[in-house]
Amino acid sequence: MTQTDEQLLAQALDRHRAGDIAGAEQGYRAILHRSRVHFDAQRLLGLALHAQGRNAEAHTALIRAARIKPDSPFVHADLGLVLQALGRFDDALAAQDRALAIKPDHADAFYNRGNVKLALGRPQEALDDYAAMLALVPGFVPALNNTALALLHLNRPAEALPWLDRTLAAQPDYAFAHMNRGAAYLALGDAARALASYDRALALAPDHPEARAGRDRARLALTGAARAVAGGAATSP
């Protein structure tokens, strides 16, 4: 018996949620082969392509979805994600603005817009968007972490640390939060704690280049401190 589009969509969504992104893509394409104006299949195809790093194709799919349903805030927020991945930050910002114009309480769009503003070097504005997101979804871990990251960009490491404490209390294995904590401690002159944080980040994400570079800076700071102490001891009366 021929399956309906909704049955095929449910199966493709199950694959998507299970991490079988290629299988989900096939399912979405099967629906679109029968009905090219199926909004959910078109939008979810864009997300599946984005998850595979195929962002140019994802952009095409999401533009088609937006043409089918231009008043969907979700497709504009998704487009913003893909445009950011393509390095088109101004267009990404405009897409998130459109999502929020349609749905002013769209939490994901606030978070996404904060990320775009951070990438554009506007950390104070990013903080406002993360605050709006957290007002709608308290405890959302990536927004907690990125609030700290924005504060670090503003050279406010002491204020960043409590946000990182909250992040790691909620998700102790969040490598990026450990890395950001290392950056905060290093900025505050606490190289020993910075080194411990970078070591923890690298235990969770061994190939992360920023964590490796941070660990090297922390080690250098500790070596310099040790030499200063040794030099002081050698010249003391």
Phi, psi and omega in degrees: 000136180292133179279149176283165177301321182291327176293317178297322180295318180298319180293318180295320177297320177301317179295318180301311182293333179276356179094002177272077187291320179296319177296320177297317179303316179300319180296315179296320180294325179297320178294315183291336175296329180268328184214098187289349181252025176280105188300310185299318180295320181293316179295314182292330173299317177301318179293322178295319178294319177300318180296336179266006179078013182262069193284331176295317177293322179298319179299315179300315181297319183286328174298318177297319178297319180294329177289327178289317183222080185292345181263014177276118178292334186290320181290327177290322176296320178295318177301320178300318177301314183291318178298322176296318179296332178276359180081013181262074192292320180295319177293323178297318179297318179296322180294318178293324176299319179296319179300317182285333175293326180280319183226092186297345178252031180281098187299315182298324180293323175299313181297313181298319181294322175300319179295320178296316181296324177296318179294331179275003179078033179237064188295328180294319177293324177299319178303319180297320180290320177296322178297319179295320179297314183291335174292330180272324181228079182301138177083008178294112194300313180301327178288325174299312181297316184286337170298314177298319181297318177297320178296323176296320177297331179271007181061045178235062186295326180296325177285333180290326187301316179299327177292324178288325174300316179295319179301312186282336172294324180278326183216087186297339183260024181277100187300319182297324179292320176297320178295316179294325176296321176300318179295321179295313180297320181295320178295332180271000177086012180258079186293328181295313178291325177299314180299317179299321180292317178295322177300318180294319178299318182286334174295328181270329182222079191299335185258013184284116186293325181292323178292321177296316180296320178296319178298320178297319179294321179294318178297318179297320179295320178294319179297317179296320179295319180295320179294321179297319179294317180295320179295320179296320180293323183290330184260001181286150182292000000 
